[in-house]
């Protein structure tokens, strides 16, 4: 009887110690997370602005002692800013050997035509031909007899480099108009002219179709663009969305990157891109007020942020 009492007492003691250690460990983790303070600067110049803004605001709400500033402009040298320490994160689609690369999503790239255009499917080679000088008439791809009008995109847009890399386009792309920066302007031009062709982010193209804008997304190499085919690479027109940091990033930067890869962060990314993390619910995140991404320059309007 005495031996049994001793055994029970030992087990109770061990359980109490284990509970105390677990509670203490969780308290330390929570305390360390809650103790995060300071600010970081994220620099970029591409179409990722709206979703990066959402991520910054969501992170600041979770960590009241922090501030995420954004510097976004077509002239911003984001990678250079990180290398010099002026920024902590550069958003781009090209890695740099001197910096740590973290992929946060895929951006599918949709080739779009006017809805009246009978062409519905093309090959990768035909897409290259349409955006070079090799194919100049829609009849060459089983369309109507009409001259191809290419709506070019600006070279400072990350989308352009991703599109060219996906297709292996090395020669100068054809252009029938002045290069366009915003997806909204491209949609307006393509929906208003029967013989036009251009490319935009897949999410923007799908949203335009839902809104009844008169465009059609072309199937490429018999593969329909969608989340699954972009993620597994069967749909080839895609670009990685990357965050570049110093090799030894500070704790606040590492914490922000961890949030981006969390379920909540990937839900926010899903509003524009294809998440890289598996099993991310398809629910739409809570409403977040956004600024107009077409503005020429933007810095985070967080009350905790101070713009120089």
C-alpha positions, -999 to +999 in steps of 0.1 A: +000+000+000+028+024+009+046+015-025+014+023-044+009+056-026+045+065-034+041+056-071+009+077-074+026+106-056+055+104-080+033+104-110+013+134-098+045+152-091+059+144-126+026+155-142+027+188-122+063+194-132+056+187-168+025+210-168+046+237-152+074+233-178+049+233-207+030+264-193+063+282-187+075+274-223+043+287-238+045+318-217+080+324-228+070+320-265+040+342-261+060+367-241+088+367-267+063+372-295+044+400-276+078+417-269+084+423-306+087+461-312+103+483-339+097+489-375+109+475-408+107+489-444+095+468-473+105+481-508+090+472-541+078+485-575+055+458-590+019+448-589+022+432-554+015+465-535-022+458-525-015+424-510+017+435-493-003+464-478-028+439-465-001+417-450+015+447-433-017+460-418-027+425-405+007+420-389+006+454-372-028+445-357-014+413-343+017+431-329+008+466-317+044+475-309+055+471-345+052+492-377+056+480-413+065+508-437+062+504-474+082+523-501+066+516-535+075+534-567+085+525-602+119+540-596+126+522-563+157+500-563+143+476-538+172+451-538+198+479-534+179+492-505+181+459-487+218+455-495+225+489-480+203+483-449+179+510-458+151+484-462+147+450-446+126+433-474+126+437-512+095+423-530+105+410-565+105+379-587+142+377-592+166+362-566+199+378-557+229+357-546+239+382-519+205+380-502+182+354-487+153+345-509+119+335-495+091+326-520+057+336-507+035+328-537+031+322-574+016+347-598-002+332-628+000+353-660-030+353-682-029+360-719-061+379-727-080+388-759-112+406-767-143+383-762-152+388-798-119+372-809-127+336-820-093+323-808-096+304-776-065+283-774-028+288-784+005+270-779+035+285-761+052+289-794+022+309-807+022+331-777+059+339-784+050+346-820+021+369-810+043+390-787+072+391-812+071+399-848+066+363-860+028+363-860+012+395-872-023+383-883-049+364-863-056+342-892-022+325-886-037+311-853-071+302-868-086+335-860-102+362-881-082+380-908-071+410-887-038+425-878-026+415-843-025+445-820-001+439-791-007+460-759+027+460-743+035+463-706+060+485-690+094+470-684+096+482-648+066+459-639+077+426-624+050+410-646+069+417-678+101+400-667+081+370-654+062+367-687+093+369-708+112+343-686+082+319-687+083+319-725+120+322-730+115+355-749+148+371-755+141+393-784+123+426-782+085+422-778+062+436-804+042+467-795+012+483-812+007+510-785+024+528-757+035+504-729+008+502-701+016+498-664-017+489-648-039+459-653-070+481-653-058+501-683-049+469-702-084+455-695-099+487-708-079+486-740-084+448-747-121+449-740-126+478-763-107+466-794-113+433-812-078+425-824-058+433-793-038+409-771-020+414-738-012+398-705-021+405-669-021+388-635-044+357-636-063+369-605-071+402-622-082+385-654-105+361-635-120+389-616-126+409-648-145+379-663-166+377-632-174+414-635-185+409-671-156+427-688-155+417-724-122+396-724-113+360-728-084+342-711-066+319-736-058+283-728-021+277-734-007+243-745-041+228-737-038+238-701-064+261-685-048+286-661-060+281-625-047+277-590-039+240-593-022+242-627-002+274-617+010+258-584+021+225-600+037+242-630+016+225-657+005+260-667+038+275-676+031+312-676+038+321-640+064+339-620+075+335-584+067+362-558+097+366-536+108+385-505+145+391-503+162+399-470+196+400-455+212+366-449+210+372-412+176+390-409+166+407-377+139+391-354+111+414-366+118+406-402+119+369-395+086+371-376+069+390-405+081+363-429+067+336-406+033+354-406+033+356-444+037+318-445+010+312-419-026+303-428-038+339-422-009+353-444-015+328-472-053+336-472-044+373-477-020+363-505-047+343-522-067+374-530-041+381-558-018+351-560-015+314-557-002+304-522+028+282-519+017+266-487-006+235-490-040+232-475-048+269-473-085+275-469-102+293-497-120+317-475-117+354-483-099+373-455-115+400-435-120+434-452-090+455-453-090+491-466-066+495-494-050+525-511-051+528-549-021+507-562-020+528-594-008+558-575+028+567-586+043+565-551+031+550-519+042+547-483+023+529-455-003+551-439-001+532-406-005+554-376+026+538-363+046+547-394+064+580-400+073+588-436+106+607-441 
